[in-house]
């Protein structure tokens, strides 16, 4: 059973096995998040070739069936993405190598076998939202992501609440050391009528002021 998780990608060394359209899609996504990307394949899409020439990523020409080369590359990277269809034995080899070397492995060719998966991502109300179909249909996942984004479009109240709660969290971490006490305070603030009214009006400045007032009051209460 896979657990949803967001991982910091800017320091990741990513190896993409394969140079087709799927490899390009994965390389683009990780590059956009600051990862260092290497693509290993006999052939590359035009975009990958251009990205390689510009130095945006590293291209290595080679055959995924060269297990010694693949094994060595896996050892040099943190996350491995396998995208080559029609070679189940090489897919399995890459998966086993990742497991034995404790590397994160994404098999674009095998949703059931893959160690990790890349969900469809959308944004709404100031938040990032991931949609995962378990490999059954990326197209349906995209439809669901679009529907979520549509439902959240224009929800200024949620954006205001998010910013105000974030400000309160920042302040309460300084003044209330007990995390259990802070959790109770977060819930209390989220239910605060004044804060909700300000959020409903889309008053970001007022909501942040209310969060700051609440944090100051809560800090004074817990210190006595």
TORZAFI-907161 format. One record per residue (C-alpha): y, x, z; residue in one letter; residue number from 1. Coordinates in Angstrom, 2 decimals, padded with zeros to 5 digits. Each point is the difference from the previous one (the first is absolute). Layout:
Y | X | Z | a | NUM
...
! end
This chain:
000.00 | 000.00 | 000.00 | x | 1
003.31 | 001.48 | -001.07 | x | 2
002.96 | -000.05 | 002.37 | x | 3
003.55 | -000.50 | -001.40 | x | 4
002.14 | 003.05 | 000.71 | x | 5
003.19 | 001.60 | -001.30 | x | 6
-000.19 | 003.80 | -000.20 | x | 7
002.82 | 002.53 | -000.35 | x | 8
-000.44 | 001.27 | -003.56 | x | 9
002.79 | 002.56 | -000.34 | x | 10
-002.12 | 002.85 | 001.35 | x | 11
-003.25 | -000.98 | -001.74 | x | 12
-001.69 | 002.23 | -002.56 | x | 13
-001.52 | -002.48 | -002.45 | x | 14
-002.70 | 000.77 | -002.57 | x | 15
-000.51 | -002.46 | -002.85 | x | 16
-003.27 | 000.40 | -001.91 | x | 17
000.49 | -001.37 | -003.51 | x | 18
003.00 | -000.10 | -002.30 | x | 19
000.10 | -003.52 | -001.42 | x | 20
002.18 | -003.02 | 000.69 | x | 21
-001.45 | -000.61 | 003.46 | x | 22
000.54 | 003.64 | 000.94 | x | 23
003.58 | -000.25 | -001.24 | x | 24
000.62 | -003.13 | 002.08 | x | 25
-001.31 | 001.66 | 003.16 | x | 26
001.90 | 003.24 | -000.67 | x | 27
003.26 | -001.92 | -000.54 | x | 28
-000.42 | -001.87 | 003.26 | x | 29
-000.63 | 003.07 | 002.13 | x | 30
002.74 | 002.00 | -001.69 | x | 31
002.44 | -002.80 | 000.80 | x | 32
-000.88 | 000.46 | 003.67 | x | 33
000.49 | 003.77 | -000.03 | x | 34
-003.60 | 001.19 | -000.18 | x | 35
-001.09 | 003.21 | -001.70 | x | 36
-002.26 | -001.12 | -002.86 | x | 37
-002.62 | 001.87 | -002.03 | x | 38
-001.78 | -001.67 | -002.93 | x | 39
-003.32 | 001.41 | -001.25 | x | 40
-001.34 | -001.20 | -003.34 | x | 41
-000.98 | 000.97 | -003.53 | x | 42
002.75 | -002.22 | -001.42 | x | 43
003.26 | -001.42 | 001.34 | x | 44
002.28 | -002.90 | -000.90 | x | 45
003.30 | 000.84 | -001.62 | x | 46
001.87 | -000.74 | 003.22 | x | 47
-002.26 | 002.31 | 002.02 | x | 48
000.48 | 002.79 | -002.55 | x | 49
003.78 | -000.37 | 000.22 | x | 50
-000.10 | -000.11 | 003.81 | x | 51
-002.10 | 003.15 | -000.02 | x | 52
002.42 | 001.81 | -002.32 | x | 53
002.95 | -000.99 | 002.19 | x | 54
-001.72 | 001.27 | 003.14 | x | 55
-000.14 | -003.41 | 001.68 | x | 56
-003.75 | 000.45 | 000.43 | x | 57
-002.72 | 002.53 | -000.76 | x | 58
-002.42 | -000.52 | -002.88 | x | 59
-003.35 | 001.79 | -000.12 | x | 60
-002.12 | -000.40 | -003.10 | x | 61
-003.68 | -000.28 | 000.85 | x | 62
-003.10 | -002.17 | -000.03 | x | 63
-000.78 | -002.24 | 003.00 | x | 64
-003.66 | 000.90 | -000.61 | x | 65
000.81 | 003.59 | 001.04 | x | 66
-001.02 | -000.55 | 003.60 | x | 67
000.93 | 003.46 | 001.21 | x | 68
003.56 | -000.46 | -001.24 | x | 69
000.23 | -003.53 | 001.40 | x | 70
-001.35 | 001.11 | 003.38 | x | 71
002.50 | 002.85 | 000.22 | x | 72
002.90 | -002.32 | -000.87 | x | 73
-001.09 | -002.60 | 002.54 | x | 74
000.09 | 002.70 | 002.65 | x | 75
003.65 | 000.75 | -000.83 | x | 76
001.26 | -003.59 | 000.31 | x | 77
000.43 | -002.68 | 002.66 | x | 78
-000.65 | -003.07 | -002.13 | x | 79
-002.18 | -000.32 | -003.10 | x | 80
000.22 | -002.80 | -002.58 | x | 81
-002.90 | -000.36 | -002.44 | x | 82
000.87 | -001.95 | -003.17 | x | 83
-002.62 | 001.00 | -002.59 | x | 84
-002.14 | -002.97 | -001.16 | x | 85
-003.57 | 000.22 | -001.21 | x | 86
-001.12 | 003.02 | 002.02 | x | 87
-001.56 | -001.47 | 003.17 | x | 88
-001.71 | 003.24 | 001.01 | x | 89
003.28 | 001.93 | -000.06 | x | 90
001.71 | -002.86 | 001.84 | x | 91
-002.65 | 000.21 | 002.73 | x | 92
000.29 | 003.79 | 000.14 | x | 93
003.77 | -000.22 | 000.54 | x | 94
-000.47 | -002.63 | 002.71 | x | 95
-002.59 | 002.10 | 001.84 | x | 96
002.10 | 003.14 | -000.25 | x | 97
002.96 | -001.84 | 001.51 | x | 98
-002.13 | -001.36 | 002.82 | x | 99
-001.47 | 003.40 | 000.85 | x | 100
003.41 | 001.69 | -000.12 | x | 101
001.75 | -002.86 | 001.85 | x | 102
002.34 | -000.79 | -002.86 | x | 103
001.31 | -003.47 | -000.72 | x | 104
-001.61 | -001.34 | -003.17 | x | 105
001.13 | -002.82 | -002.29 | x | 106
-002.50 | -001.04 | -002.67 | x | 107
001.89 | -002.04 | -002.57 | x | 108
-003.35 | -000.54 | -001.72 | x | 109
-001.89 | -001.40 | 003.02 | x | 110
001.71 | -002.39 | 002.40 | x | 111
-003.08 | -000.35 | 002.22 | x | 112
-000.72 | 003.72 | 000.34 | x | 113
003.59 | 001.17 | 000.38 | x | 114
001.09 | 001.40 | 003.36 | x | 115
003.58 | -001.21 | -000.43 | x | 116
001.81 | -002.38 | -002.34 | x | 117
003.53 | -000.39 | -001.32 | x | 118
001.23 | -003.58 | 000.39 | x | 119
002.64 | -001.74 | -002.06 | x | 120
003.34 | 000.39 | 001.76 | x | 121
002.98 | -002.32 | 000.09 | x | 122
003.17 | -000.25 | 002.06 | x | 123
001.67 | -002.87 | 001.77 | x | 124
002.37 | -000.61 | 002.91 | x | 125
000.49 | 003.75 | 000.39 | x | 126
-003.72 | 000.69 | 000.37 | x | 127
-002.74 | 001.54 | -002.11 | x | 128
-003.03 | -002.26 | -000.46 | x | 129
-003.40 | 001.08 | -001.31 | x | 130
-002.45 | -002.36 | -001.75 | x | 131
-003.65 | 001.03 | -000.38 | x | 132
-002.69 | -001.96 | -001.85 | x | 133
-002.91 | 002.19 | 001.06 | x | 134
-000.45 | 001.11 | -003.58 | x | 135
-000.66 | -003.52 | -001.30 | x | 136
003.15 | -000.43 | -002.07 | x | 137
003.15 | 002.09 | -000.14 | x | 138
001.54 | -002.63 | -002.26 | x | 139
-000.40 | -002.71 | 002.65 | x | 140
001.33 | 002.38 | 002.65 | x | 141
003.09 | 000.51 | -002.17 | x | 142
000.45 | -003.78 | -000.24 | x | 143
-000.24 | -000.29 | 003.78 | x | 144
002.50 | 002.83 | 000.50 | x | 145
002.44 | -001.74 | -002.35 | x | 146
-000.43 | -003.26 | 001.91 | x | 147
000.66 | 001.71 | 003.34 | x | 148
003.12 | 001.64 | -001.40 | x | 149
001.18 | -003.37 | -001.34 | x | 150
-000.54 | -001.73 | 003.35 | x | 151
001.95 | 002.70 | 001.85 | x | 152
002.81 | 000.20 | -002.53 | x | 153
003.29 | -000.94 | 001.61 | x | 154
-001.35 | 000.06 | 003.56 | x | 155
003.06 | 001.72 | 001.40 | x | 156
-000.91 | -001.22 | 003.49 | x | 157
-003.15 | 002.12 | 000.03 | x | 158
001.86 | 003.07 | -001.25 | x | 159
002.57 | -000.42 | 002.77 | x | 160
-002.69 | -000.46 | 002.65 | x | 161
-001.79 | 003.10 | -001.21 | x | 162
003.11 | 002.17 | 000.25 | x | 163
001.00 | -001.39 | 003.40 | x | 164
-003.48 | 000.45 | 001.45 | x | 165
-000.09 | 003.54 | -001.37 | x | 166
003.28 | 000.80 | 001.75 | x | 167
-001.26 | -001.47 | 003.27 | x | 168
-003.22 | 001.98 | -000.25 | x | 169
001.97 | 003.21 | -000.50 | x | 170
002.09 | -000.66 | 003.12 | x | 171
-002.78 | -001.31 | 002.23 | x | 172
-002.16 | 003.05 | -000.67 | x | 173
002.71 | 002.03 | 001.70 | x | 174
000.54 | -002.24 | 003.01 | x | 175
-003.42 | -001.58 | 000.67 | x | 176
-002.77 | 002.63 | 000.15 | x | 177
-002.85 | -002.46 | 000.67 | x | 178
-001.31 | -001.13 | -003.40 | x | 179
-001.52 | -003.16 | 001.48 | x | 180
003.36 | -001.01 | 001.41 | x | 181
001.61 | 000.70 | -003.38 | x | 182
-002.49 | -002.23 | -001.82 | x | 183
000.88 | -002.88 | 002.32 | x | 184
003.69 | 000.64 | -000.64 | x | 185
-000.48 | 000.06 | -003.78 | x | 186
-001.62 | -003.42 | 000.15 | x | 187
002.76 | -001.29 | 002.25 | x | 188
002.68 | 001.18 | -002.41 | x | 189
-001.79 | -001.42 | -003.04 | x | 190
000.07 | -003.41 | 001.70 | x | 191
003.64 | 000.34 | 001.05 | x | 192
001.92 | -003.06 | -001.19 | x | 193
003.27 | 001.85 | -000.62 | x | 194
-001.74 | 002.62 | -002.10 | x | 195
-001.80 | -002.65 | -002.05 | x | 196
003.24 | -001.89 | -000.62 | x | 197
001.75 | 003.13 | -001.20 | x | 198
-002.94 | 000.84 | -002.27 | x | 199
-000.01 | -003.51 | -001.44 | x | 200
003.66 | 000.46 | -000.93 | x | 201
-000.76 | 003.38 | -001.56 | x | 202
002.35 | 001.72 | 002.46 | x | 203
-001.42 | 003.54 | 000.10 | x | 204
002.82 | 001.54 | 002.04 | x | 205
-000.16 | -002.79 | 002.57 | x | 206
-003.78 | 000.23 | 000.25 | x | 207
000.12 | 003.75 | 000.56 | x | 208
002.67 | -000.45 | 002.68 | x | 209
-002.23 | -002.57 | 001.70 | x | 210
-002.94 | 002.40 | -000.17 | x | 211
002.12 | 002.74 | 001.55 | x | 212
001.17 | -002.35 | 002.77 | x | 213
-003.57 | -001.04 | 000.70 | x | 214
-001.20 | 003.61 | 000.11 | x | 215
002.76 | 000.93 | 002.45 | x | 216
-000.79 | -002.97 | 002.22 | x | 217
-003.73 | 000.68 | -000.12 | x | 218
000.49 | 003.67 | 000.78 | x | 219
002.10 | -000.88 | 003.03 | x | 220
-002.61 | -002.52 | 001.20 | x | 221
-002.93 | 002.37 | -000.26 | x | 222
001.83 | 002.88 | 001.68 | x | 223
000.69 | -001.94 | 003.19 | x | 224
! end
